[in-house]
Amino acid sequence: MALYKLTDFDANYRDTFGGNDIKGMSVYAEGTNEKIGTVHDVLVDEEGHFRYLVVDMGFWIFGKKVLLPVGRSRIDHTSDRVYVMGITREQADNLPEYDERQTIDYDYEERVRGVYRTPSVPVDASAPLEASAPLSSQAGVDLPQSTTDYPDATPVYDRDNYTYDREPSLYGTNEQNHQTLRLYEERLIANKRRQKVGEVTVGKHVETEIARVAVPVEKERVVVERVTPNDAGRAVAPGEATFGQGEVTHMDIYEETPEIRKEAVVREEVRVRKEVDQDTVETQDTVRREELDVNTSNLPIEER
């Protein structure tokens, strides 16, 4: 029956127990309200059942730690206290000291159990194993049958077949009176993720077209005009008329031709940017919720 520290067995035990933490709670004697110490740690078995509360008795004896079977405790989360049932200061002093550096074995547990089995007769922590055997059967304690070694009905626990459920008065309270039933419900968690839905490419290309422009031009031409003077037929004086060979007149002729060239000019600017549009998307799904069903069988029950 190996025992483990609560944090070694379940590092997230606070989440398992709904955020409640028994560590650090003050320990008081039931009825007398006398402080015994503080819960230093919790020991659980292989299945995670609470078996012992490690109580630091520094309030009385500096540095001493003892084990409290969970069945002898009553946890009051309202006052953040743990009440010990059926133990006195004298009995607490007689408990064997707990050393977390050493492995807990059957013999050590028997010494611890011996103190709680005989509340009226404290057991010396240094006494041999036989001295911690129960002296009489207590009410509500499921003691084993007598063995052949003790024919006079004095029960003895055997290390080979001992189990915690044989002593519900020491270990049964956690399962009998401290049960917790959790009700779960589902809820929708809204989140969003950014994903690419497309791509917009903005670029430019060159197109060609035929451009036409009208340019007025001038061309010169020579007009040879023959006319009859008004004094046609008049006789000229001797020597006035000169007859020559090869006389010519020169005249330059010009014309305009169009001269076309191209130049680039800014036509327009294109600015590219992004804008974010806000929208609300509604979705729905089916969620489940657990509700408490209480079957009282006509027994009184109080809901808080």
C-alpha positions in Angstrom: 0.0 0.0 0.0 2.2 2.7 -1.3 1.4 6.3 -0.3 2.2 9.4 -2.3 2.2 13.1 -1.6 -0.7 14.8 -3.2 1.4 17.0 -5.5 3.4 14.0 -6.7 0.2 12.1 -7.5 -1.6 14.9 -9.2 0.3 18.1 -9.9 -3.0 19.8 -10.8 -5.0 18.7 -7.8 -6.4 22.2 -7.2 -8.2 22.0 -10.6 -9.4 18.4 -9.7 -10.9 19.6 -6.5 -12.5 22.7 -7.9 -9.8 25.1 -6.8 -10.0 24.2 -3.1 -6.7 23.6 -1.4 -6.6 21.9 2.0 -3.0 22.7 2.5 -2.5 25.5 5.0 -5.8 24.9 6.8 -5.6 25.1 10.6 -6.4 21.9 12.5 -8.5 22.0 15.6 -9.8 19.4 18.0 -13.6 18.7 17.5 -15.6 19.9 20.5 -12.7 21.6 22.5 -11.8 23.9 19.6 -8.2 23.5 20.6 -5.7 24.1 17.8 -3.5 21.2 17.0 -1.5 22.5 14.1 -1.7 23.2 10.3 -2.2 20.9 7.4 1.3 20.6 5.8 0.5 18.0 3.1 -1.8 15.1 2.1 -1.0 11.5 1.5 -3.0 9.5 -1.0 -2.9 5.8 -2.1 -2.4 4.3 -5.5 -6.0 5.1 -6.5 -5.8 8.8 -5.3 -8.0 8.3 -2.2 -7.1 10.6 0.7 -5.5 8.5 3.5 -3.6 10.9 5.8 -3.4 14.6 6.5 0.2 15.6 7.4 -0.2 17.9 10.3 2.5 20.3 11.3 2.3 20.6 15.1 4.7 23.6 15.3 2.0 25.3 17.4 2.9 22.9 20.2 6.2 21.2 19.3 8.5 23.0 17.0 9.0 21.2 13.7 7.1 18.0 14.5 4.8 16.5 11.9 2.3 13.7 12.5 -0.2 11.8 10.4 -4.0 12.2 10.8 -6.1 9.5 9.2 -8.6 11.3 6.9 -11.5 9.4 8.5 -10.9 11.3 11.8 -11.1 14.7 10.1 -13.9 17.0 9.2 -13.1 19.7 6.6 -14.9 23.0 6.9 -14.2 25.0 3.8 -16.3 27.9 5.2 -13.9 28.6 8.0 -10.8 27.1 6.3 -10.4 24.7 9.2 -10.0 20.9 9.6 -11.6 19.5 12.8 -10.1 16.3 14.3 -12.5 13.9 15.9 -11.6 11.8 18.9 -8.1 13.0 19.6 -6.6 15.1 22.4 -3.5 17.1 22.8 -2.0 14.2 24.8 -2.7 11.7 22.0 -1.3 14.0 19.4 1.9 14.3 21.4 2.1 10.4 21.5 1.9 10.1 17.7 5.1 9.0 16.0 6.8 11.8 14.1 6.4 11.8 10.4 9.6 12.2 8.3 8.8 12.9 4.7 12.3 11.8 3.7 11.6 8.2 4.8 9.2 5.7 3.2 6.1 4.9 5.1 5.8 1.2 5.8 3.1 -1.0 7.4 4.8 -1.0 10.8 4.9 2.8 11.0 1.2 3.0 10.0 0.3 0.5 12.7 2.0 2.7 15.3 -0.1 5.7 14.0 -3.3 3.7 13.8 -2.7 2.3 17.3 -3.1 5.8 18.8 -6.5 6.4 17.1 -7.8 2.9 17.8 -7.5 3.4 21.5 -8.5 7.0 22.2 -8.6 6.4 26.0 -5.2 4.7 26.3 -2.5 6.7 24.4 0.2 4.5 22.8 3.8 5.3 23.2 5.3 6.2 19.7 8.4 4.1 20.6 6.4 1.0 21.6 6.8 -2.3 19.7 4.2 -3.2 17.0 2.3 -5.6 19.2 1.5 -2.8 21.6 -0.4 -0.9 18.9 -2.9 -3.7 18.2 -6.5 -2.7 19.1 -7.5 -3.5 22.7 -11.3 -3.7 22.0 -13.7 -3.3 19.2 -15.1 0.2 18.9 -18.6 1.1 17.7 -18.6 1.6 13.9 -15.2 -0.1 13.3 -15.2 -3.2 11.2 -12.5 -5.2 13.0 -11.2 -8.5 11.5 -12.0 -11.8 13.1 -9.8 -13.3 15.7 -6.9 -15.4 14.6 -5.7 -18.7 16.0 -2.9 -16.9 17.7 -5.5 -14.8 19.7 -8.4 -17.2 20.5 -9.7 -14.8 23.2 -11.3 -12.5 20.5 -8.5 -9.9 20.5 -8.4 -8.9 16.8 -5.0 -8.6 15.1 -4.4 -7.0 11.7 -2.2 -8.9 9.3 0.4 -7.0 7.2 -0.3 -9.4 4.3 -4.0 -8.7 3.9 -4.6 -5.4 5.5 -6.6 -2.9 3.5 -7.8 0.6 4.4 -11.5 -0.3 3.9 -11.3 -2.6 6.9 -11.2 0.4 9.2 -13.8 2.9 7.9 -13.6 4.8 11.2 -10.1 5.8 10.2 -10.3 6.1 6.4 -13.9 6.0 5.5 -15.0 9.6 6.1 -13.4 10.9 2.9 -15.7 8.6 0.9 -18.7 8.8 3.2 -19.1 12.4 4.2 -16.8 14.4 1.9 -18.2 13.3 -1.5 -18.3 15.9 -4.3 -20.5 15.6 -7.3 -19.5 17.9 -10.2 -22.1 19.2 -12.7 -20.7 20.1 -16.0 -22.0 22.2 -18.8 -20.8 23.0 -22.3 -20.4 26.5 -23.6 -19.5 28.0 -26.9 -16.1 29.6 -27.2 -16.0 32.3 -29.9 -12.7 32.9 -31.5 -11.6 34.0 -34.9 -8.6 33.3 -37.2 -7.2 35.2 -40.1 -7.0 33.4 -43.3 -6.3 34.3 -46.9 -9.3 34.3 -49.2 -7.8 35.8 -52.3 -5.2 38.1 -53.9 -5.6 41.3 -55.8 -2.8 42.2 -58.2 -2.4 45.7 -59.5 0.1 46.4 -62.3 0.3 48.0 -65.7 0.9 47.1 -69.3 1.4 49.0 -72.6 -1.2 49.2 -75.3 -0.6 50.7 -78.8 -3.0 52.7 -81.0 -2.9 54.8 -84.1 -2.9 58.5 -83.3 -3.8 61.1 -86.0 -2.9 64.7 -86.0 -3.7 67.4 -88.7 -0.9 69.8 -89.5 -1.5 72.6 -92.1 1.4 73.1 -94.5 2.2 75.6 -97.3 3.6 74.8 -100.7 4.8 77.4 -103.1 4.2 77.2 -106.9 5.2 79.4 -109.8 2.5 81.0 -111.8 3.4 82.2 -115.3 0.8 84.6 -116.4 0.7 86.2 -119.8 -1.2 89.4 -120.2 -1.7 91.9 -123.1 -0.5 95.4 -122.0 -2.7 98.4 -122.6 -0.3 99.8 -125.1 0.0 96.7 -127.1 0.8 97.5 -130.7 2.6 100.7 -129.9 5.8 101.3 -131.8 8.8 101.7 -129.6 11.6 104.1 -130.2 14.7 103.0 -131.9 17.1 101.4 -129.5 14.4 100.8 -126.8 13.8 97.3 -127.8 16.7 95.0 -127.0 16.8 91.5 -128.2 18.9 89.2 -126.2 19.8 85.5 -126.3 19.5 83.3 -123.2 17.9 85.8 -120.7 16.2 83.9 -117.8 14.6 84.6 -114.5 15.2 82.5 -111.3 12.6 82.0 -108.5 13.0 79.7 -105.5 10.1 77.5 -104.7 9.4 76.4 -101.0 7.0 74.1 -99.3 6.3 73.0 -95.7 6.4 69.4 -94.6 5.0 68.1 -91.3 7.5 67.2 -88.6 6.1 64.6 -86.1 7.7 63.6 -82.8 6.5 61.9 -79.5 6.8 62.9 -75.9 5.6 61.2 -72.7 3.4 63.0 -70.2 1.8 62.0 -66.9 -1.8 61.1 -67.5 -3.0 60.0 -64.0 -1.8 58.4 -60.7 -3.2 55.1 -59.2 -3.0 54.7 -55.5 -3.5 51.2 -54.0 -4.5 50.7 -50.3 -6.6 48.4 -48.2 -9.7 49.2 -46.1 -11.2 46.9 -43.3 -14.9 46.4 -43.2 -16.5 45.4 -39.9 -19.1 42.6 -39.9 -20.7 40.4 -37.3 -21.1 36.7 -38.0 -23.6 34.8 -35.8 -23.4 31.0 -35.3 -25.1 28.5 -33.1 -24.6 25.0 -31.9 -26.2 22.6 -29.4 -24.6 22.6 -25.9 -25.2 20.2 -23.0 -25.6 20.9 -19.3 -25.9 18.6 -16.4 -28.6 19.1 -13.9 -28.7 17.6 -10.4 -31.3 14.9 -9.7 -31.9 14.4 -6.0 -33.9 11.3 -5.0 -34.5 11.8 -1.3 -36.7 8.7 -0.8 -38.9 10.9 1.6 -35.8 11.6 3.7 -35.1 15.2 4.8 -32.4 16.9 2.8 -31.0 20.5 2.9 -29.7 22.1 -0.2 -27.3 25.0 0.2 
